[in-house]
């Protein structure tokens, strides 16, 4: 029971790493409890969640922009920071257009992300400045899209369905 209460509290924060669990398509096992909770997943996509995605991407860009960071010292770390940013970038685009995050990028997205991740050096279309501009444009687009979505995008998660799920879980299990 304690695990489920803590999990519920974590989900309310809108952290992309936690929210994505609700949208993953390829899973090995889903318990009946999880499937009931998963029915509320649309309600987890809130303004707070969008801001968490944006914050994650901005953190990656901050590291990339800081030439004293480990991204410029450790081999291939710059590619890894862009990899993380791009991964969330594509899902932020989907959420800001009123769609679900896909967690697993489309084939073309995946190909591009992996080219960045495995590049020996970031040159040509993979040049750091070009990648930064692309990601920044995506952040700007997401901000504009969210303004249009705002009437349909709650600021926070409605806790009532989660509480009902938790009470139901307690009654059925203990």
C-alpha positions as CSV (number, residue, x, y, z in Angstrom):
1,X,0.0,0.0,0.0
2,X,2.8,2.4,0.9
3,X,4.3,1.9,-2.5
4,X,1.1,3.0,-4.2
5,X,0.7,6.1,-2.1
6,X,4.3,7.1,-2.8
7,X,3.9,6.4,-6.5
8,X,0.7,8.5,-6.6
9,X,2.6,11.4,-5.0
10,X,5.4,11.1,-7.5
11,X,3.1,11.1,-10.4
12,X,1.4,14.3,-9.3
13,X,4.7,16.1,-9.9
14,X,4.5,15.5,-13.6
15,X,8.1,14.3,-14.1
16,X,8.5,13.0,-17.6
17,X,10.4,9.9,-16.4
18,X,7.4,8.9,-14.3
19,X,4.6,10.0,-16.7
20,X,6.1,8.1,-19.6
21,X,5.4,4.8,-17.7
22,X,1.7,5.4,-18.4
23,X,2.2,5.7,-22.1
24,X,4.7,3.0,-22.9
25,X,3.4,0.6,-25.5
26,X,5.9,-2.3,-25.1
27,X,5.5,-3.7,-21.7
28,X,6.2,-7.1,-20.3
29,X,3.5,-7.2,-17.7
30,X,0.7,-4.9,-16.4
31,X,-1.1,-5.8,-13.2
32,X,-4.8,-5.3,-12.9
33,X,-4.1,-2.5,-10.5
34,X,-1.8,-0.8,-12.9
35,X,-4.3,-1.1,-15.8
36,X,-7.0,0.5,-13.7
37,X,-4.6,3.4,-12.8
38,X,-3.5,3.7,-16.4
39,X,-7.1,4.6,-17.4
40,X,-6.4,8.1,-15.8
41,X,-3.3,8.7,-17.8
42,X,-4.7,11.5,-19.9
43,X,-5.3,13.5,-16.7
44,X,-1.6,13.3,-16.0
45,X,-0.8,15.5,-19.0
46,X,-1.0,18.9,-17.3
47,X,0.6,22.3,-17.5
48,X,2.9,21.2,-14.7
49,X,3.9,18.1,-16.8
50,X,4.6,20.3,-19.9
51,X,6.8,22.6,-17.7
52,X,8.6,19.5,-16.4
53,X,9.4,18.4,-19.9
54,X,10.5,21.9,-20.8
55,X,12.7,22.1,-17.7
56,X,14.3,18.8,-18.5
57,X,15.2,20.0,-22.0
58,X,16.4,23.4,-20.7
59,X,18.7,21.6,-18.2
60,X,20.2,19.6,-21.1
61,X,20.7,22.8,-23.1
62,X,22.2,24.6,-20.1
63,X,24.9,21.8,-19.9
64,X,25.5,22.0,-23.6
65,X,25.9,25.8,-23.5
66,X,28.3,25.7,-20.6
67,X,31.8,25.0,-22.1
68,X,33.1,24.3,-18.6
69,X,30.6,21.4,-18.1
70,X,31.5,17.8,-18.3
71,X,29.8,17.7,-21.7
72,X,32.9,19.3,-23.2
73,X,35.4,17.3,-21.1
74,X,34.1,13.7,-21.2
75,X,34.2,11.9,-24.6
76,X,30.8,11.7,-26.3
77,X,29.1,13.5,-23.4
78,X,27.9,16.3,-25.7
79,X,26.2,13.7,-27.9
80,X,24.6,12.2,-24.9
81,X,23.2,15.5,-23.7
82,X,21.7,16.2,-27.1
83,X,20.3,12.6,-27.1
84,X,18.5,13.2,-23.9
85,X,17.2,16.6,-25.0
86,X,15.9,15.3,-28.3
87,X,14.2,12.4,-26.7
88,X,12.0,14.7,-24.6
89,X,11.8,17.3,-27.4
90,X,9.7,15.0,-29.6
91,X,7.3,14.0,-26.8
92,X,6.9,17.6,-25.7
93,X,5.9,18.5,-29.3
94,X,3.2,15.8,-29.2
95,X,1.9,16.8,-25.7
96,X,1.8,20.5,-26.7
97,X,-0.4,19.5,-29.7
98,X,-2.9,17.7,-27.4
99,X,-1.5,14.2,-28.2
100,X,0.0,11.5,-26.0
101,X,3.7,11.2,-25.6
102,X,4.9,8.1,-27.6
103,X,7.9,7.3,-25.3
104,X,9.3,5.4,-28.2
105,X,10.2,7.8,-31.0
106,X,9.0,7.2,-34.5
107,X,11.4,5.6,-36.9
108,X,12.6,8.9,-38.4
109,X,12.9,10.5,-34.9
110,X,14.8,7.5,-33.6
111,X,17.1,7.5,-36.6
112,X,18.0,11.1,-36.1
113,X,18.4,10.8,-32.3
114,X,20.7,7.8,-32.8
115,X,22.8,9.5,-35.4
116,X,23.4,12.3,-32.9
117,X,24.1,9.8,-30.1
118,X,26.6,7.7,-32.1
119,X,28.3,10.4,-34.1
120,X,32.0,10.6,-33.7
121,X,31.8,14.3,-34.1
122,X,28.9,16.6,-34.4
123,X,29.3,18.1,-37.9
124,X,27.0,19.2,-40.7
125,X,23.3,19.0,-39.8
126,X,24.4,17.6,-36.4
127,X,26.5,20.7,-35.6
128,X,25.8,21.7,-31.9
129,X,24.6,25.2,-32.9
130,X,22.1,23.7,-35.4
131,X,20.9,21.2,-32.8
132,X,20.5,23.9,-30.2
133,X,18.5,26.1,-32.6
134,X,16.3,23.1,-33.6
135,X,15.6,22.3,-29.9
136,X,15.0,25.9,-29.0
137,X,12.5,26.3,-31.9
138,X,10.7,23.2,-30.6
139,X,10.5,24.8,-27.1
140,X,9.2,28.0,-28.6
141,X,6.6,26.1,-30.7
142,X,5.5,24.1,-27.6
143,X,5.0,27.3,-25.6
144,X,2.8,28.7,-28.4
145,X,0.9,25.4,-28.8
146,X,0.3,25.2,-25.0
147,X,-1.2,28.8,-25.0
148,X,-3.8,27.6,-27.5
149,X,-4.4,24.3,-25.6
150,X,-4.5,26.1,-22.2
151,X,-8.4,26.0,-21.8
152,X,-8.2,22.2,-22.2
153,X,-5.0,21.6,-20.3
154,X,-5.4,21.5,-16.5
155,X,-2.7,23.2,-14.4
156,X,-2.5,20.2,-12.0
157,X,-3.5,16.6,-11.9
158,X,-7.1,16.1,-10.6
159,X,-6.4,14.0,-7.5
160,X,-10.0,12.7,-7.1
161,X,-9.7,9.8,-9.6
162,X,-6.3,8.9,-8.1
163,X,-7.8,8.9,-4.6
164,X,-10.7,6.8,-5.8
165,X,-8.3,4.3,-7.4
166,X,-6.3,4.2,-4.2
167,X,-9.4,3.6,-2.0
168,X,-10.6,0.9,-4.5
169,X,-7.1,-0.7,-4.3
170,X,-7.2,-0.8,-0.5
171,X,-10.7,-2.3,-0.4
172,X,-9.8,-5.0,-2.9
173,X,-6.4,-5.9,-1.6
174,X,-6.4,-5.5,2.2
